[in-house]
Structures are given as structure tokens and as C-alpha cells.
Amino acid sequence: MKKILNPNKNEWSALMQRPTRNFKEIEATVTQIFKEIQQKGDVAVAKYTSFFDGIELSKISVSDVELKEGIALVPNELKDAIKQAKTNIEAFHSAQKTERITIETTEGVSCWQEKRPIQKVGLYIPGGSAPLFSTVLMLAVPAQLAGCQEIILCSPPNKDGKINSAILYAANLCGVTKILKVGGIQAIAGMTFGTESIPKVSKIFGPGNQFVTVAKQVATQFGIAIDLPAGPSELLVVADDSAIPAFVASDLLSQAEHGSDSQVILVSTSKKMITAVEKEVEEQLNKLPRKDIAEKAIGNSKLIYVENDTIALDFINEYAPEHFIIATANEDFYVDGIQNAGSVFVGKYTPESAGDYASGTNHTLPTNGFAKNYSGVNLDNFLKAMTFQKITEKGLQNIGKTIEIMAEAEGLQAHKNAVTLRLNALKNKNI
């Protein structure tokens, strides 16, 4: 890891650069694949599944037989763990439900807001070397709680043309209505346009690599909503001398093993802690099965020493990490002061892994600095807030003149007329 001591503020921007490729470099590839899938549907999906995943499939829908066979392969111990995680995730997301809000803004003018589910949602679940069945829980649980009618799940097939059995189990457990063996750009394009096998959805959820992230952004050009720009994983830990170096190192490595384009950062007010963590990272790294992947990510990562907590907090808020771990004696300073982070983990016994799996919070979070203006996935992402209003005769008389004056000032005579006609009718009625 690169060690930086007391960086000047004019150096911060360079230190905050993520190891990602430029949007423009990827967009051309994504746009070409989108165009082909829009025109050729399943034929183009099959072409790119063969090209990217190295497998030719005659059918991409997971059948009932495949589903049952896959579920049977999941060990009971893992099934129990997934169920417990689901229970916690359900509890946290159920608590986010809100009732109808009703108010009479003026006598006779009633306004209310109700939330209604997005009817068709698409969930993208990364596969590859680490199939993220936990992401199924994070997306399908709130979708089901929200009442989404169709929950479409896309995940890349393995070399045997199958989807990871734990993904299938979690999807079945959480009420996913259709499972498709398709990944990457072609999955996002398929859910954007709809093909013979892939339903078109209204909103796409889920993390992925840089190509998937750009594909989701391109999907918005075709009227499809997305949850957030969720790209390669990142973690920032702030630690002082009260932290346990082994714990800090394990947290850094837990995110580094996600992918070679992940980034982890330690910010500390203690040079002693930085040295100890650096040593622990080296020792723990050598014992990891995914050492090669984690090692590349560690090469993109940094150990940053700053003189005090105020400087540390300013840097962290500017970086806006996806995951933020507070391992300091004065944790309240950071809890109260953090403005930009996807999810915050407080205290030495709160590993980021807890949020990834089973504490109950959602692990689909904004990366690449988007925590400055995006929230992580929550129940409201699967709902639309609709407003209603009902105005009585008295109510229109109370606000009618205001509407007429404002409409006329904007030069919108028809708007004014819609009120004037009603007010005149009320006058005539009273006469």
C-alpha cells in the first residue's frame, strides 16, 4: 500500500482518484452492444453470452427443474445462514415503511401522499469468481416488501451454463418471479429493451463491474431508472491508537478481495498504527485464497497519515467512501461529523462484513464519490411517492384568486381560465 504523510489539501484530489477507467472508454462498447440487442434481441444476447462468459445456451430462463436441483445443492448450514440474514434485512427494511401523509393546507384543500410499488423491477446479481447471493437478499427483500409485481433477476452463467445454487436458493426464498442466465452489459440491455426471453423492466438495481455501471447509466437514456451508480467496491477506515491493527487490516482486505479494481484506504492520526496495519496486511494477505485479486487492489490503496481528527474528517467527507469504518476512541466526533458515506460502521467490533451479509442494512451502495449525492438502496427505491388532492367549493374559493394571479403573471391564460370558469360557476350557483 502507498504510504502518504501529511498530504497538502491541493494533493487530496489526486489521492481520491479511483482506479477506474474513463466513462468514455467504456461507453462506445456498451452503446454498440445496446444497439445490437435492441435490434436482434435474444440472438444478440446469446452472442455476447458466448463471447463474455464462454458458454452457448439454448435457453436462458431458469426452469423449475433447474431451480429445484440448484436449491437441493445448497448445504443446510448455508440455508440457515441465508434465512437469518433475510430476517434481519426484512426487519430493517420493514421499519422504513411510512403511512399515508394527509394535510389540509387551506380550508377545503386536502392534499395527501401515498407510496405505490414500481410494478416491474430488474435485479442484477454479479457472478464470476464470487457469486453474490447476498445481493439477492439486499435487492429482492425490499422489492418484495414494497409489493413489486414482477421481480426479474439476471446473473451470468458459469462455465456449465448454470447459475450459482445459493443465488437460486436466495432468489426463490425472496419471491423473485423470473431468473435469467445472462450477465454483464447484455443483461442490462436486455432489461432495458426487453427481448423474447428477457422482460423489459421499469428500474434496474444491483452492483457490477465498470462495464455494468456504465451500462446502467446508458439505460437511463432509454427511459429506464436505476438505483445508483454502484461500481467497484471501496472502503475507508479511520483509526487511531485505540484501534486493533489486525482488525483494521482484516477490514481493508475484506474489500480488497472483491476485485482488482477495488480500493481501500486507511486514514490515521497515528504513524504507529499505520506501520502496524501495514505489517498486518502483509501477513494476512498471504493466507487468503484470493490473494492475487486482493494484492492488485492493495496496489491501488493507500495509508494516509494526518495530524488531527478535523483534517481526517474533512478528507473523508471529500472522498465520500462507499463503506466507512470508525475505529477511534472519539467515535462520536466522526459519527456526528460524517456527511458523505454510503454506510457507516461504528466501533472495533463492527466489521464491514456485517453490513455485507447479515446486520440488516443494505450493501448496495454508491461508489466513486457518489455518496455525496446518492443514498444506498432502501425500501423507498422500490416505491413511487404519488400525491393526491381534493378541493371543495370552499377550498377553490379560498385559493382560486391566488391561482389566477400567478397563472396570469406567467402568461398561461388557459391555466387561469380553468379556475375562473369554476369560480364563476360557483358565483352563479350562489346567486
Secondary structure, DSSP 4 states (H G I P E B T S, - for coil): -EEEES--GGGHHHHT--S---HHHHHHHHHHHHHHHHHHTHHHHHHHHHHHHS---S--BPPHHHHHHHHHTS-HHHHHHHHHHHHHHHHHHHTT--PPEEEEEETTEEEEEEEEE-SEEEEE---TTS--HHHHHHHHHHHHHHT-SEEEEEE---TTS---HHHHHHHHHTT-SEEEE--HHHHHHHHHH--SSS---SEEE----HHHHHHHHHHGGGT-EES----S-EEEEEE-TTS-HHHHHHHHHHHHTT-TT-EEEEEES-HHHHHHHHHHHHHHHTT-TTHHHHHHHHHT-EEEE-SSHHHHHHHHHHH--SEEEEESTTHHHHHHH--S-SEEEESTT--HHHHHHTSSS------TTGGGT-PPP-GGGGEEEEEEEEE-HHHHHHHHHHHHHHHHHTT-HHHHHHHHHHHHHHHHHH-
